[in-house]
Structures are given as C-alpha cells and as structure tokens.
Amino acid sequence: MTQIDNAWGAGPSARYETLAERLRPIFAQIAAGAVERELNREKLPVAEIAQLKQAGLGALRIPEAEGGLAPTLPELANILIELSEADSNITQALRGHFGFVEDVVNKTAGESRKRWTERIAHGEIAGNAWTEIGDAKQDVFSTRISKKGDRLVLNGTKYYTTGSLFADWIDVGATGLDGEGIVLQVRRDDPGVDVIDDWDGFGQTLTASGTTIFTDATVDPEDVVVDDDKFRYGAAFYQLVHLATLAGIGRAMANETAAAVAARKRSYSNAAGPRSSQDPQVLQVVGRIRSNAYAAGAIVLQVAQAIERAYEAHFAGHADLEEKANAIAELETSQAVTVVTNLVLEASTIIFDALGASSTRKPIGLDRHWRNARTLSSHNPRIYKDRIVGDYAVNGTPPPYQWRIGHSPL
C-alpha cells in the first residue's frame, strides 16, 4: 500500500513511492524483530544494517551518475520516517553516516569527492566520533593527530560515537598539527581503533552510542580537511534526522495501538462500549495518537524543504543567499523541534490510556516508544529552541551557527 492509502498523506514527490518500494520489504523484516531486539538486547542490529547497506540505503543521496539515486532531502526524510517506524534504533545508528554523505555531496568535483562517492556507492558507511567530555568552554579537541615516523596517527577518546560499531569508517573531529580544528576519517578496522559498546541510556539502546578510543590509529593525509569546510547546514540536517526518527516512532505507536485495541476483548463495567474497538472514548485516544503522528510527519517534510533550499543555495554561487538559506533552515528546524517532540511524547504517554494496565507488561514493549522518544529529545536540548525562535521573531537575531556539545559562547 502507498503512503496515501495508509492515510499518512502524499509523499514529497511523484517518484517517492518508486524510491520507497524497493526498501519497504526490508523495513518490514526489521519491524518484525524490533521488539525482541529491544527487550533482549542479545544482539545489535548488525545484520539488519548490513542488509540496508546491500540495498543501497547508505548511498541514496549520491547522484545517479556517481552510483546513487539522488533523492531530495524531503524524499530522504520520508524514507527515514518509514525506517524509524520499523526500528528507530537503526535510523539513529545511521545518523552519522547520513550526515557524512551530506557533506560529500556538497563537495565540488575532485579527487576527494570521487574517492568518497565510490566508497559510499560500494556500500561502505561511516560512523562518527566528535563529542568529548570536559569543560563546556573547551576551544580545541583533546583528540589530536601527530606524526609518528613517516605517518600521521590519531590519539584520543570520544564519547557518544553513535553507529561507529557498525561502520567501515569513522568521521572524527580532532585538533591538527598546528592546533587547528580538523575533520578526518579512519578505518573502523584499524588496529588502533577500539569501539566499546558501553552506552547505558534507557532509550535507543541498540545504537552502540558508546566510547571510541584511538591509539596511534593511521590517518591518510588526503582524508584530513579543515573543520570550517564541512557543509554549512549541518546543524539543521542532523536535527532533521532526529525529527524524522521521532515521526517514525509516532507512526509505530499509532499502528501498534490500533492493532492492540482491535484485538482487545476485555472492557470495563463503566466503559462506553462492549469492547474497546467499539468504545468511542478509546477510539478517541487512538485517533489522537494517529493525528499526532500525522502532524509530526507533515512538519518534518516542511523542515526538509527548508534544508533542501539551503543545499541548492550552496551551488548557486551567491554567499549571502546561501547564508540566509542556512539561517532560515536552522530556524525552521528550531520551530519544529519542540512541537514534534511534544506531539510524540504525548502520544507515547496516552497510548496506555487506550489499552489498560495489561499494556504495561514488559514483553509487549510499548514502553520503548517513550524511552526512545525521550532519549532522542534529550540529545540536543529542546529547551533552547523556543528562545532562539523568539529572539529571531522579536529582535531579528540569527540562530547560533554549527553548535555542538562541548562549546559555549558564554
């Protein structure tokens, strides 16, 4: 069935169904094992991610001439909603990769772009290693490159290295030989790389968002660039992936709640119908959950359009217009964050109003939706978003640029 047939609204383009059709059977398989993986955590979704790699999910944004399918950002966002509906852990685990690919498609033609488009088109994926624990006012990364004999090596420790355990490469923020901020990539299987699955959060438990330690890891000088050369709408893009993931969680909740209510035979003496499926008050709760998910998805696509404009502005050759498009994309993202998270978090709470106490049993796994949504909502604190939007509306203040954990303007 198409997205329209399922009443989630039209996809972002006329070709969207063709793009999504080839991935949906894999998404269905992923969804079938999602609760068991979440409850038991006996194995990470290594096989599922490998299957997605083989299907070309990681190379989607690469232009067709370079081995991909070149979906627009709204098309990519909608695909990520569908993947997150199946298992939000996997979208989060691949978030760093999608951001890395976005940087690659923003590069001009040349050896660096060619090297990476070929790797990505062949199914290789990247994790990330940026965050460090320490003083919020730190100006440089403690993770550094240095010379060891005739080669460059990387040493340091990174935290929240989401997805790196599943990756072929790790994208690292570091300090260069002269103290400058740099970005580089190292092989995941390098002997000097140790990725530790020590993420102990109560949500997104299968993302391997743990620690990575680099000990004289080999660095190819060709894979080192200045930090400022990264794609300019990065902050908005990474938030878009979170928003798409949340919208997918909303869809999963809507579907699971509806199925559980339809199957439920027990009711209450003071209920408004003989079965939950005939109780107007229960149906109202189910409708609210679905409506919240619908609204969240629609907002995500609107945000994706703004970021697509920033992407297009990058190639227009007009610096002022590009800067404005980036600022607007960040603002639209900020405007969406608190609304989408509120919609999904509310739905993850009222889901139990439709089903009763038996729905809280651990084997059912409905609590995973709140845990995952709450964890995602905490990654980049939403408490700042309304203030940023209000400051723009009242004072014309542009949003902060390329913010990240560990750096503070104060």
C-alpha positions, 0 to 999 in steps of 0.5 A: 500500500502507498503512503496515501492509502495508509492515510499518512498523506502524499509523499514529497514527490511523484517518484517517492513511492518508486524510491520507497518500494524497493526498501519497504520489504526490508523495513518490514523484516526489521519491524518484525524483530524490533521488539525482541531486539529491544527487550533482549538486547542479545544482539545489535542490529548488525545484520539488519544494517548490513542488509540496508547497506546491500540495498543501497540505503547508505548511498541514496543521496549520491547522484545517479551518475556517481552510483546513487539515486539522488533523492531530495532531502524531503524524499530522504526524510520520508524514507527515514520516517518509514525506517524509524517506524520499523526500528528507530534504533537503526535510523539513529545508528545511521545518523552519522553516516547520513550526515557524512554523505551530506557533506560529500555531496556538497563537495565540488568535483575532485579527487576527494569527492570521487574517492568518497562517492565510490566508497559510499556507492560500494556500500561502505558507511561511516560512523562518527566520533566528535563529542568529548567530555570536559569543560563546556568552554573547551576551544580545541579537541583533546583528540589530536593527530601527530606524526609518528615516523613517516605517518600521521596517527590519531590519539584520543577518546570520544564519547557518544560515537553513535553507529561507529560499531557498525561502520567501515569508517569513522568521521572524527573531529580532532585538533591538527598539527598546528592546533587547528580544528580538523575533520578526518576519517579512519578505518573502523578496522584499524588496529588502533581503533577500539569501539566499546559498546558501553552506552547505558541510556534507557532509550535507543539502546541498540545504537552502540552510542558508546566510547571510541578510543584511538591509539596511534590509529593511521590517518591518510593525509588526503582524508584530513580537511579543515573543520570550517569546510564541512557543509554549512547546514549541518546543524539543521540536517542532523536535527532533521534526522532526529525529527524524522526518527521521532515521526517514525516512532509516532507512526509505530505507536499509532499502528501498534495501538490500533492493532492492540485495541482491535484485538482487545476483548476485555472492557470495563463495567463503566466503559462506553462500549462492549469492547474497546474497538467499539468504545468511542472514548478509546477510539478517541485516544487512538485517533489522537495518537494517529493525528499526532503522528500525522502532524509530526510527519507533515512538519518534518517534510516542511523542515526538509524543504527548508534544508533542501533550499539551503543545499541548492543555495550552496551551488548557486554561487551567491554567499549571502543567499546561501547564508540566509538559506542556512539561517532560515533552515536552522530556524525552521528546524528550531520551530519544529523541534519542540512541537514534534517532540511534544506531539510524540511524547504525548502520544507515547504517554496516552497510548496506555490510556487506550489499552489498560494496565495489561499494556504495561507488561514488559514483553509487549514493549510499548514502553520503548516508544517513550524511552526512545522518544525521550532519549532522542529529545534529550540529545540536543536540548529542546529547551533552547529552541523556543528562545532562539525562535523568539529572539529571531521573531522579536529582535531579528537575531540569527540562530547560533551557527554549527553548535555542538556539545562541548562549546559555549559562547558564554 
